[in-house]
Amino acid sequence: MLPEEILEKVPRSFDIIGSKQKAVAIVEFAEELEEYESVVAEAIMSLHRNVASVLAKKSARNGEFRTRGLRLVAGDPDTEVLHKESGCLFRLDPKTVYFSPRESSERERIAASVVDGERVLVMFSGIGPFPICIARRHRNATVTAVELNPRAHNYCVENIHLNGVGERVEAILGDVRIVFRDLDKTYDRVLMPLPKGAYMYLDIAIPLLKDGGIIHFYHWAPEDDLFREAEELLTQTALEAGRGLEILKRVKVSQYSPRLWKIRIDAMIPYK
Ligand SMILES: C[S@@+](CC[C@H](N)C(=O)[O-])C[C@H]1O[C@@H](n2cnc3c(N)ncnc32)[C@H](O)[C@@H]1O
């Protein structure tokens, strides 16, 4: 159904979000494929019987909510799904909230590093994958999740209940900068999963840590100089807050574009 030279442009991989009952495929189409998008979408749906809708990426992630333009190419216009991952359930609509199924192993790694009994803060919590993953793995941990996008927050509240962790995960809607103006709490661990911009909130995050608390700081970094800027930002902010800093781990998390990486620095923040 497609000319030979166009066939080469058909994407070989794409994200599928959802369950065996109903899923959505999110596809990046090359410009040359524009007039064939629906042929490709129908083929995807016939190969993956659970895919009920095919969405085409129309922009990079943008704005404060880190969502992207997505256009329905074929299938059901209702793109809300129930995604299953490592024993957790996440209800979400990729058109209105951030979610990446590719980050499941990162969520597992972070959840594995949490110690039972900890009080954890997840800033920029989205629909709740980190908080829920942590709370399901550690029956004695409590988690606070703070999210700015009201739709993502609402899904987070629903997902907390779907996963039976309502007593240990508290979801707060708001800007972390404003939420923590009035919230007088400290945490054993703070996660900052907003690579584009988490650094602007380090001055809030560091004072929220208990003596010896751990921060997981995400940042974008160029391939030829992966950790320097993130380390400088952390060191400078800890210094300004009158706190110490010991780097525990430097991690290349995933590649964003040919020369840009998402990295993570784990650091321990003691009192001086
Ligand atoms: C990269 S997404 C990560 C979401 C989630 N942690 C996940 O892994 O799926 C970052 C999230 O931070 C939220 N956000 C951006 N600025 C924020 C702020 N100042 N306070 C609270 N949440 C914010 C966005 O709405 C978005 O949902």
The ligand as an SDF file (V2000), in Angstrom:
LIG
                    3D

 27 29  0  0  0  0  0  0  0  0999 V2000
    8.7610   15.6020   33.3970 C   0  0  0  0  0  0  0  0  0  0  0  0
    7.1400   15.5750   34.1150 S   0  0  0  0  0  0  0  0  0  0  0  0
    7.3480   14.2160   35.2490 C   0  0  0  0  0  0  0  0  0  0  0  0
    6.0600   13.7000   35.8120 C   0  0  0  0  0  0  0  0  0  0  0  0
    6.1910   12.4350   36.6650 C   0  0  0  0  0  0  0  0  0  0  0  0
    7.1520   12.5850   37.7170 N   0  0  0  0  0  0  0  0  0  0  0  0
    6.5180   11.2350   35.8190 C   0  0  0  0  0  0  0  0  0  0  0  0
    7.6320   10.7040   35.9680 O   0  0  0  0  0  0  0  0  0  0  0  0
    5.6730   10.8200   35.0240 O   0  0  0  0  0  0  0  0  0  0  0  0
    7.2340   16.9910   35.1770 C   0  0  0  0  0  0  0  0  0  0  0  0
    5.9410   17.3680   35.8630 C   0  0  0  0  0  0  0  0  0  0  0  0
    6.2040   18.5080   36.6990 O   0  0  0  0  0  0  0  0  0  0  0  0
    5.0690   19.3340   36.7320 C   0  0  0  0  0  0  0  0  0  0  0  0
    5.5310   20.6660   37.1620 N   0  0  0  0  0  0  0  0  0  0  0  0
    6.2080   21.5860   36.4320 C   0  0  0  0  0  0  0  0  0  0  0  0
    6.5030   22.6690   37.1890 N   0  0  0  0  0  0  0  0  0  0  0  0
    6.0110   22.4110   38.4400 C   0  0  0  0  0  0  0  0  0  0  0  0
    6.0030   23.1490   39.6620 C   0  0  0  0  0  0  0  0  0  0  0  0
    6.5700   24.3520   39.7360 N   0  0  0  0  0  0  0  0  0  0  0  0
    5.4310   22.5890   40.7460 N   0  0  0  0  0  0  0  0  0  0  0  0
    4.8550   21.3570   40.6730 C   0  0  0  0  0  0  0  0  0  0  0  0
    4.8280   20.6120   39.5450 N   0  0  0  0  0  0  0  0  0  0  0  0
    5.3870   21.1290   38.4250 C   0  0  0  0  0  0  0  0  0  0  0  0
    4.5220   19.2560   35.2910 C   0  0  0  0  0  0  0  0  0  0  0  0
    3.1620   19.5900   35.2340 O   0  0  0  0  0  0  0  0  0  0  0  0
    4.8040   17.7710   34.9400 C   0  0  0  0  0  0  0  0  0  0  0  0
    3.6870   16.9700   35.2080 O   0  0  0  0  0  0  0  0  0  0  0  0
  1  2  1  0
  2  3  1  0
  2 10  1  0
  3  4  1  0
  4  5  1  0
  5  6  1  0
  5  7  1  0
  7  8  2  0
  7  9  1  0
 10 11  1  0
 11 12  1  0
 11 26  1  0
 12 13  1  0
 13 14  1  0
 13 24  1  0
 14 15  1  0
 14 23  1  0
 15 16  2  0
 16 17  1  0
 17 18  1  0
 17 23  2  0
 18 19  1  0
 18 20  2  0
 20 21  1  0
 21 22  2  0
 22 23  1  0
 24 25  1  0
 24 26  1  0
 26 27  1  0
M  CHG  2   2   1   9  -1
M  END
$$$$
